[in-house]
Amino acid sequence: MSGNNTMSYDLTGKVPLLAKFGFAMLPLSWVMQTMVITWQMFYFTTFVKMSVMLVTLMLTVGKVVGAVATPFWGYLSDRLYRTAFGRRFGRRRAVLLLSIPLNFIFYMGLWIMGLPTWVYFAVNILYWASWAGITTVQYALPAEMTENTTQRAQIVGINQIAGAIGGTALSMLNIWLFTIWGKDDWHAYFQIALLWGIVGTVVLFIGFLTVQERPYDASTDVAAADSDSKGAGFLGVFWNFISAMRVKSYRVYLGMYLCEQTFRAIRGTINTYFVIFVLLLDPQTVSLGTGVGFIFGMAFVAMWIWLTAKLDGMRTFRLGGYACIAAFSCMLALGIFHASVPSGLRSTLFVVFLIFMNFGISGVVNATQFVFTLVPDVDEIVTAKRREGQYAGINSTLDVIFTALETLIIGIVLSWTGFVEGATTQPAATVDWIMILYTIVPIVFVILGNIVSRLLKISSANHKLVLAEVNRLRDGGDMKDVDPETRKVIEELSGFKYEQCWGHNNVINASHKE
């Protein structure tokens, strides 16, 4: 293995266990992000005593500014091999080295009590900007680490399992921690945040030391494609962001991805309020539900990995979607009839329905992440370069923008219905809208995502044709020798005429004539 941890294995064979272990450390760091997503809005409205509108404005501004930073992370990451720093550490690992310490500093700043409002705003902005560097690398690596679809499915599964550990399983410990430190004082939340901040930073550093990435070669020398462009640099970031949308498979994939991310973000943001104000259960139930859901989620992910390899991503996406619709419908019924259900049974039913919901969500997420690993291969046939970082940056940007809009809309709705900051109960109108946001709105997005998934034509069979053509052209093959079936598949998946592929376009470099 080389000093910068570039891969030393066959791209079409098995990925070594050490490389898989290194990658697993990145989603494991979601212990920090889960703390932010689950408790930040509750923490600021309850203990900092900010109004719900001010908190949602702060979160929205931070996420939007962070979203602006993500294309820069992707653009920078793809081109770091042009620098001595990138060649020493690797273009992906170098980004981790920059973002890991910044992420910890600004993450902890969110939980310090007694700061001026403007400081909370600034720290929140910087937290989301630094976190984007980590997610950019996490999104980029599954497609970069292997060209074997079975191995990619496994890496996607590792991403889900490690993310579940980081995002939900360790949250079970919060039940015990709340018992020790209490749940009605801000110190408990600060101490829990510090614990997960240390854990998350340590595992990120382990990932930095062990993950492997593609070495420097013609396909990873993305900087060479636009080094002569007047738009290289600042303007090049935005040109590459916009021009990537010209790849047909990515445009359709985005429809699936944004539906999936939006309904999950809404559920995550409103989950605590649904449990406390609609079902009238305590905060420990939030941690209990997410933790128990994880235990079953392990088996669910293993099943979805196998099923995705058999059925391809689109059918798996729809099957998971159907399960989500059923689970959210059950939650809606529980919310409507909660008053007639004893609290013990109510807690049990919530956990059962949450397990069912996790079953569906794990299928939708597995399919979406698997399909994303195929997109850079389609992009390579268009550009002749590996731009996983570019697509990871775009995904992160759009994810943050839509999440920020979702947070803002939720804040507006709750404020409009009379939400009372710091109260143990809420007005009836607020309770009704929390229930609608938690159940009915996600169902709508799941249905929309299932419809969009039918428009994406990529499959394991035609993906193999794309990879074969990429390898033929890498080895110096003539574009004139393409066979009719391969030409048809490439034009269908890319949205370009075959003659405009393999760099004969201005997708990367705006100054190139098509």
C-alpha angles and dihedrals in degrees: 000000000000123000094259093051096248112165121275098188139086112276091217095049135064121312111235117252092241091057091049090048091051092051092048090062092067098062089038087068088069087097084091097046091047090056090053096045095044102040113015098088091043091046095052096044095043106037108015087043095222116158115256090244093053092048093049090047090052093048092046095050091047094050094046093050088046088051090056088055096053098074087054091054091050094044091046094046094052091051103040092103087077088069132068088232092057094044090051099049103018126259094267099037091050089060090052091051090055099043105039098073093039091051093054094048096050094039091059091046089066092065100046111111126225101029122141115265093246090056091054088050092050095045091048091053093049092046093056092044093053094042088057090066091059095046091048090060092042092054093044101051104065092063092039099049097062145002092209108105093207090054090046090053089052093049090049087051090050088051090053096044095046090043090052090051091048095040104038119358096062088048086073086073088062088073089061093040092051088052091053100038100027129239103242099067130071092228091071092056092046092051093048090048090051092050093052091042091059093044093048094048093048094052091046090055090049088052090051090054098047112028118103130214141182116290126237112284139129093288095050094042091092092154090068091064095064105019090112094047122110085214094059114122121019097007091040090064091062095040091055090045093055099036093053087068088067090075102095099212091053093051092054092042089055090061090057093042097049093048090050095045094045097052091045092048092051091049092047095048096047098035097096092047091048092053096044104035104027103033092028093225128140129260092258088067088064092058093040093052095048092045096049090044089058094055090059091037092069091064091042093055092049089053093047092049089057093042094048091053089051101041103025122241102286098060091043089052091055095046090053089047093055090053090050091053091053093047095049089048089055090050090051091053091048091051093050095048099032094116092064094048120084113243094246093052089042091057091047094049091047091055092045093050090045090055089051089048091051089052091059096039092051089055094048093047094045091052094045094049092046093051090049091059089061096053097074089056090056088046091052092056086054100043105018087230137099107242104167089138092056093055092042089054093049092048091050092047096050091042091055094044093051092043090051092050090048091051092048093049091048090051092049092048094048092047091047091052093052103262110188116215115230094008123135092217133033136212117276092249091054092049091051093051093047087055092048092049092048098048119011099041093052090049090057092052093047091054091048091050092052090053092050092048090067089065095060110090101185116123138164090262099053091037088062089054090053092050092047091052092047090053092046092053092043088057091055100267119162117250089220090068096063115129120237096248093052091047091052094048094047093049091048095049099038102037089225131109108254092244089059093056131090094051097315090124141060098252092120101020116042091198094063116099117229 
